[in-house]
Structure formats: structure tokens, C-alpha cells
Amino acid sequence: MSRRYLCGALVGVLATAGALTTAFTASAARPTGTHAQSKAQIMRPLNFKPVQHAKPARPTHSNNLSYHGGVSDGSAGTIGVETGPKVYLVLWGSQWSSDPSGESGILQNFFNHVGGSSWLNSVTQYCQGVASGTVFCNGAGQAAGNPTGILGGVYTDNGSAAPSSPSQSQLASEAIRAAGHFGNATSSSNASVQYVIATAHNNNASGFGTQYCAWHSSTSSTAGNIAYTNLPYITDAGASCGANFNNLGPNAGITIVEGHEMAETATDQFPNGGWLDKQGAENADKCAWISSGQGASASVSMGGASFPVQSLWSNTFNSDRGGCVLSYP
């Protein structure tokens, strides 16, 4: 999920989205308006606390995601989805000398296996280069990708300590720094890239675990628009961010939460120009923390390994009525 900020000013309104309910989530901000092109930062926070909840209402066509026209990004053209997703993991700060839950290794293992999986393949039904309001691409435009080898690299930026509670602008600056580190110096080289800014144990941004578990965003730079995720040290929040959710183990939240943000960035790279429903929910928002029945979070096999993940929304499921799926097609 994301919230829109324009030069630091909130221009959204509070709302809940998709399968999330006020019974178990903090308020999420629903963006309005168009993508700002000057010094804009766009944030989609993943706001939830997992609990048992009722089965979602039966889907209808109106629940489906639609294309929101993309975001103009200089020489890269208009971007709505990641046609060839590439993830760069940034372990920010010398505080990563402590990693009690082994989150760095779990994340790298996940990124090394998730590409090409049937779980992530649901993003390929969404596309760019089509008219705003499109619901089914049907082969038109350029589809979001699901290639193997999604992990582009790991940047251990440990020469100094990261801020003890980094702000959104500091996280955005670290994403720009990471783009430079990996040599992604143009809008074209960042057009299908996301930077996961992972903060260390007990070194998370304000609001983590009480207002959100993670969020993804974008920021403008001389290298074009840059998509990034604020990924706190997930196990610091315990059950509030997925520990032992659906009996999937104490570290389950790590891949459930990051998988959520990765899939959303792939289908809405620079929020909110990609695929959202009428309430502003993205493909993972609509399926967050389902505890039983269709689309319940589970451990899914990916390239010979298994990882706890949530389901993702598919417009084409259930005779095109839409629904939450753990594999596609």
C-alpha cells in the first residue's frame, strides 16, 4: 500500500482497502490526484496486524484492479509496471553487525528463488501501454515480468550507522545512493528496478509495528524516478507483522511482508500510476493476512525451496470476477 506525499504534505485521505478491515488494521491513506513530477515522494504503507477474520465477500467485476495510466519518467517513457523486475537489497547501516533472526540471509534466499515462480506469475496479467481504466490486458501493451534471477545485487552499506529512526526522506536518499552504487544512473536503468532498504534490528523507522509493517514508495532524482521499499527488521514486531501467522513459523512475516511489497511494486512501480482498485488498493493489499479458505497465506514452493507468502489478487480468477491466488494461471 502507499500514501501520497507532495513535498512533505499529505494529500490523501484515510481509508481502509480490500480485504483489510478496521477490526485489525491501522488506517491506511488512500491517494488521490496524479503523480507529482517535482520532488515528489509517494508512499504506500502496509498497515495491518494479522488476526483471524471473516472470509471476504464474494468478488464482483467491480472489485478488480484497473490501470491508472502510468507515470511519465523522461527517456524511459510512461511506466506503470515492471516489465523485467530487478530487486536490489540494501542492508543499511553498521547496525547490521547484529542480525539475530538471520533476516539478511532469508531475504537473499527468497529473492534468489522467487523469480519465475507460479506465485509471482500473477503479476504478468497486468500491463502498461494501454488505456487508463483497462481491466484485462488480453495481450495488449507490455506485461509485467516474472523472470528468474530477480536479485540484482546486495549492497551492504555499513561504513557508518544508519539513522536510529530514519525518516522517509532519509530512506529515499539511501535509495538514490544505492542506485549510484549499482551504476543505475538513468531513468531507463531504473525503469524496472526496486531498491529494498532494509533497516537492522531495533533500528526501524517510526510507526513500525504499530502503524505499518512496511511500505513502498518512489522518489525523483537525477537518475529518474526511483522505486524503493522501507523494510524494517520484521521480526522486531513479532506477531503484529506476521510471526507465526497461520502457523508458518516465527520468521514467516519476513517473506510475507516483503513479498507483498515486491509484488505491489511490480504492478504499481511509481504509485499510483499502475494497477489499483476503486478504493486505491493494490494487488497484495486486497489479499493481506487471509487466515483460511481461498487465498490463505501458506508456504509455497519456489525453485526447490519453500517460503511463507500471502496470496495476490488476480483479475482473471473465478471467471474474471477476480480473487486471491497463490499461483497463476
Residue pairs with C-beta under 8 A, 6 or more apart in sequence:
1 17
1 28
1 44
1 45
1 46
1 47
1 215
1 264
1 281
1 282
1 285
2 29
2 31
2 42
2 43
2 44
2 45
2 215
2 216
2 217
2 264
2 268
2 271
2 272
2 282
3 10
3 12
3 28
3 29
3 31
3 42
3 43
3 44
3 45
3 215
4 10
4 11
4 12
4 29
4 31
4 32
4 33
4 36
4 42
4 43
4 271
4 272
5 11
5 40
5 41
5 42
5 43
5 168
6 36
6 40
7 36
7 38
7 39
7 40
8 41
8 169
10 29
11 31
11 32
11 33
12 29
12 30
12 31
12 32
13 29
13 30
13 32
14 27
14 28
14 29
14 30
15 27
15 28
15 29
15 30
15 279
15 280
16 22
16 25
16 27
16 28
16 279
17 28
17 30
17 277
17 279
17 280
17 281
17 285
17 286
18 277
18 279
18 281
18 285
18 286
18 287
18 288
18 313
19 53
19 56
19 285
19 286
19 287
19 288
19 289
19 290
19 324
20 28
20 47
20 48
20 281
20 285
20 288
20 289
21 53
23 51
23 53
24 48
24 49
24 50
24 51
24 53
24 289
25 47
25 48
25 49
26 47
26 48
26 49
26 210
26 211
26 212
27 47
28 45
28 47
28 285
29 45
30 279
30 280
31 42
31 271
31 272
31 280
35 42
35 71
35 72
35 270
35 271
35 272
35 273
37 72
37 220
38 220
39 220
40 218
40 219
40 220
41 168
41 169
41 172
41 217
41 218
41 219
42 217
42 218
42 219
42 270
42 271
42 272
43 168
43 215
43 216
43 217
43 230
43 271
44 215
44 216
44 217
44 264
44 268
44 271
44 282
45 207
45 211
45 212
45 214
45 215
46 212
46 213
46 214
46 215
46 257
46 260
46 261
46 284
46 285
46 288
47 211
47 212
47 213
48 212
48 213
48 288
48 289
49 239
49 240
49 241
50 239
50 240
50 241
50 242
50 245
50 289
50 291
51 289
51 291
52 291
52 292
53 289
53 291
55 292
55 293
55 294
56 290
56 324
58 321
59 317
59 318
59 321
59 322
59 323
60 321
60 322
61 135
61 320
61 321
61 322
62 278
63 277
63 286
63 321
63 322
64 135
64 277
64 313
64 315
64 320
64 321
64 322
65 126
65 135
65 267
65 275
65 276
65 277
65 282
65 283
65 286
65 313
65 315
65 322
66 132
66 133
66 134
66 135
66 275
66 276
66 277
66 278
67 80
67 126
67 127
67 128
67 130
67 131
67 132
67 133
67 134
67 135
67 274
67 275
68 80
68 132
68 268
68 272
68 273
68 274
68 275
68 276
69 78
69 80
69 132
69 273
70 78
70 79
70 80
70 128
70 129
70 273
70 274
71 78
71 79
71 80
71 218
71 225
71 269
71 270
71 273
72 78
72 79
73 79
73 187
73 191
73 224
73 225
73 270
74 187
74 224
75 186
75 187
75 188
75 224
76 186
76 187
76 188
76 190
76 191
76 224
77 191
78 128
78 129
78 273
79 128
79 191
79 225
79 269
79 270
79 273
80 127
80 128
80 129
80 268
80 269
80 273
80 274
80 275
81 123
81 126
81 127
81 128
81 142
81 143
81 144
81 266
81 267
81 268
81 269
81 274
81 275
82 123
82 144
82 145
82 192
82 193
82 194
82 265
82 266
82 267
82 269
83 128
83 142
83 143
83 144
83 145
83 192
84 145
84 147
84 192
85 115
85 123
85 144
85 145
85 146
85 147
85 150
85 192
85 193
85 194
85 262
85 265
85 266
86 150
86 152
86 192
86 193
86 194
87 111
87 150
87 151
87 152
87 193
87 194
87 195
87 196
87 262
88 151
88 152
88 153
88 154
88 155
88 178
88 182
88 193
88 194
88 195
88 196
89 104
89 107
89 108
89 111
89 151
89 153
89 154
89 155
89 196
89 198
90 154
90 155
90 157
90 174
90 175
90 178
90 195
90 196
90 197
90 198
91 104
91 154
91 155
91 156
91 157
91 158
91 198
91 200
92 157
92 162
92 166
92 174
92 197
92 198
92 199
92 200
93 157
93 158
93 160
93 161
93 162
93 199
93 200
93 203
94 158
94 159
94 160
94 161
94 162
95 161
95 162
95 199
95 200
95 201
95 202
95 203
96 104
96 156
96 158
96 200
97 158
98 200
98 201
99 105
99 200
99 201
100 201
100 235
101 201
101 233
101 235
101 250
101 251
101 254
102 251
103 198
103 233
103 234
103 235
103 251
103 254
104 198
106 251
106 254
106 255
107 196
107 198
107 231
107 254
107 255
107 258
108 151
108 154
109 305
109 307
110 254
110 255
110 258
110 259
110 302
110 307
111 150
111 151
112 151
112 303
113 302
113 303
113 304
113 305
113 307
114 120
114 150
114 259
114 262
114 302
114 307
115 146
115 147
115 148
115 149
115 150
115 151
116 146
116 147
116 148
116 303
117 146
117 300
117 302
117 303
118 300
118 327
118 328
119 259
119 300
119 302
119 309
119 312
119 326
119 327
119 328
120 146
120 262
120 263
120 266
121 146
121 327
121 328
121 329
122 263
122 283
122 312
122 313
122 314
122 325
122 327
122 328
123 144
123 145
123 146
123 263
123 266
123 267
123 283
123 312
124 143
124 144
124 145
124 146
124 328
125 136
125 137
125 143
125 314
125 315
125 316
125 328
126 137
126 143
126 144
126 267
126 274
126 275
126 283
126 315
127 134
127 137
127 140
127 141
127 142
127 143
127 144
128 141
128 142
128 144
128 274
129 140
129 141
129 142
130 137
130 140
130 141
134 140
134 141
135 315
136 315
136 316
136 320
137 143
144 266
144 267
145 192
145 266
148 303
152 182
152 193
153 182
155 178
155 181
155 182
157 174
157 177
157 178
157 181
162 174
162 199
162 200
162 203
163 170
164 203
165 203
165 204
165 205
165 206
166 174
166 199
166 205
167 205
167 206
168 205
168 217
168 230
171 197
171 205
171 217
171 228
171 230
172 217
172 219
172 226
172 228
174 197
174 228
175 195
175 197
175 219
175 226
175 228
176 219
176 221
176 223
176 226
178 195
178 197
178 228
179 185
179 190
179 193
179 195
179 221
179 223
179 226
180 223
183 189
184 190
184 193
184 223
185 223
186 223
186 224
187 223
187 224
187 225
188 224
189 223
189 224
190 223
190 224
190 225
190 226
190 227
191 224
192 269
193 226
193 227
194 216
194 227
194 228
194 229
194 262
194 265
194 266
194 269
195 226
195 227
195 228
195 229
196 228
196 229
196 231
196 258
196 261
196 262
197 228
197 229
197 230
197 231
198 231
198 232
198 233
199 205
199 230
199 231
199 232
199 233
200 233
201 233
201 236
202 233
202 236
203 233
204 232
204 233
204 236
205 230
205 232
208 232
208 236
208 237
208 241
209 232
209 236
209 237
209 238
209 240
209 241
210 240
213 232
213 234
213 237
213 240
213 241
213 242
213 253
213 257
214 229
214 230
214 231
214 232
214 234
214 241
214 257
214 258
214 260
214 261
215 229
215 230
215 261
216 227
216 228
216 229
216 230
216 261
216 264
216 265
216 271
217 227
217 228
217 229
217 230
217 271
218 225
218 226
218 227
218 228
218 269
218 270
218 271
219 225
219 226
219 228
220 226
225 270
227 265
227 269
227 270
229 258
229 261
229 262
229 265
231 257
231 258
231 261
232 241
234 241
234 242
234 253
234 254
234 257
234 258
235 241
235 243
235 250
235 251
235 253
235 254
237 243
237 253
239 245
241 253
241 257
242 252
242 253
242 254
242 256
242 257
242 289
242 308
243 250
243 251
243 252
243 253
244 250
244 252
245 252
245 253
245 256
245 289
245 291
245 297
245 308
246 252
246 291
246 296
246 297
246 298
246 308
248 256
248 297
248 298
248 299
248 308
249 308
251 308
252 297
252 308
253 308
255 307
255 308
255 309
256 297
256 308
256 309
256 310
259 284
259 307
259 309
259 310
260 284
260 288
260 310
261 284
263 283
263 284
263 312
264 282
264 283
264 284
264 285
267 274
267 275
267 282
267 283
268 274
268 275
268 276
268 282
268 283
271 282
272 280
274 282
275 282
275 283
276 282
277 286
283 312
283 313
284 310
284 312
284 313
286 313
286 324
287 295
287 310
287 311
287 312
287 313
287 324
288 310
289 297
289 310
290 296
290 297
290 310
290 311
290 324
291 297
294 323
294 324
295 310
295 311
295 323
295 324
295 325
295 326
296 311
297 308
297 309
297 310
297 311
298 308
298 309
298 326
299 306
299 307
299 308
299 309
300 306
300 307
300 308
300 309
300 326
300 327
309 326
311 324
311 325
311 326
312 324
312 325
312 326
312 328
313 322
313 323
313 324
313 325
314 322
314 323
314 324
314 325
314 328
315 322
316 322
316 329
317 323
317 324
317 325
